[in-house]
Amino acid sequence: MNILLLGSGGREHAIAYKLSQSAQCQNLYIAPGNAGTAACGTNLDLNPEDFEGVKKCVEEKHIGMVVVGPEAPLVAGIADFFAAEESLRNVKLIGPSKAGAALEGSKDHAKAFMARHAIPTARYRTFTAENVAEGEQFLESLQPPYVLKADGLAAGKGVLIINDLAEAKQELHNMVEGGKFGQASSRVVIEEYLEGVEMSVFVLTDGHNYKILPTAKDYKRIGEGDTGLNTGGMGSVSPVPFADKEFMRKVERLIVAPTVKGLAKEKTPYCGFIFIGLMCCNMQSADGPDPYVIEYNVRMGDPETESVFPRIKSDVVDLFIHAANGTLDKATLDIDPRYAACVMMVAKGYPEKYAKGREISGVDEVEGSLVFHAGTRRDAEGRLLTNGGRVICTTTLSESLPEALLKSYYAAEHIKWSGRYYRHDIGQDLLRMMIDRQPL
């Protein structure tokens, strides 16, 4: 089978790495891809949001499966486009319908969906420029910090967590009236702040059946100790040590099963990933943490994919075929029990202004770890150059989390360019948690 993977980041390189290992993958194309994905298949100069261009590529390359990496084409309705085109209807597309993708495309829609299906989440209300005064009153009813979320897609930057009430009110005006996040913040969801530990749960579903993939925890802030601006992600760890079988049974019963059943009940076509961002509260409870949904995404996370996908031992093409055929209950999911730790290296200045085109060295020196490219390209002379804010990451599988982290950092030290930066504390909070939970 010829497969087309849409996207260009580290997530797509990790997915391409697993797709290329399948005996069922004859030719793999990545659009547009990066310097790393070029080693897994053939990169194509194609915009994933150009649906007519994607259609032409599928027809010319005799593509049998399309895997959609990023959220933008999903929210724009690429699955609906395929379903409406006679020549594309038999192509297996891994990604939800436009109605399904609204779980990520609209925070208000997602919160209303959770309310309809009794899925635990924070108390919230949604506001626009027309009722901004009511938004101020709702903020006054909450305890700090205050959480303001742009309703639409904002490239992972549309969430503000503010301690000062006056500042929160001003930012509400900036979002709904001043267009702080463009059209995405014309509607703003304000919700109560939940105290706890964040983690990510990933589900592959055919709309009725599902498989729960490995858990992960990512690190969004640019600075050590989770300080500074939000980024697309500075690293990840899988699995999450406190997410034991008992806790995951609770997550499945309260969140995963009601989510998939809710989609089916509302007749929402959904074939693809559901990324459930959780806040785990009451961490010291004798009954274990209580999970609350803080967000849905309708694709795999980045950089979580770079630690989750290397742990999937099953043939991912086979899993995707079952998902597309509605037979995911008959598929086998085999997971590597080892830990995976991912360290993301970024360009100086990210997530704000940064330079591109810096030459990268040392990738070929890395041994015993995987290297996933996020924002890279090769010039006419074949030199590897930076081409984004998040540039490259190292992932290591190991029997213990400390060893996985140590080896990923050791590998990262070999990769260099002018202005390279990475956090040195990825996974340290989980290590402390593991120590604290050890019996005396």
Secondary structure, DSSP 4 states (H G I P E B T S, - for coil): -EEEEEE-SHHHHHHHHHHTT-TT-SEEEEEE--TTGGGTSEE----TT-HHHHHHHHHHHTEEEEEE-SHHHHHTTHHHHHHH-GGGTTSEEES--HHHHHHHH-HHHHHHHHHHTT--B--EEEEEGGGHHHHHHHHHTSPSSEEEEESS--TT--EEEES-HHHHHHHHHHHHTT-TTGGGGSEEEEE----SEEEEEEEEESSS-EEE---BEE--EEETTTEEEE-S-SEEEES-TT--HHHHHHHIIIIIHHHHHHHHHTT----EEEEEEEEEE-TT-TT-PEEEEEEEESS--TTTHHHHGGGB-S-HHHHHHHHHHT-GGG----B--SEEEEEEEEETTTTSS----PBPB-GGG--SSEEEESSEEE-TT--EEE-SSEEEEEEEEESSHHHHHHHHHHHHHH-B-TTEE--S-TTHHHHHHHHHTS--
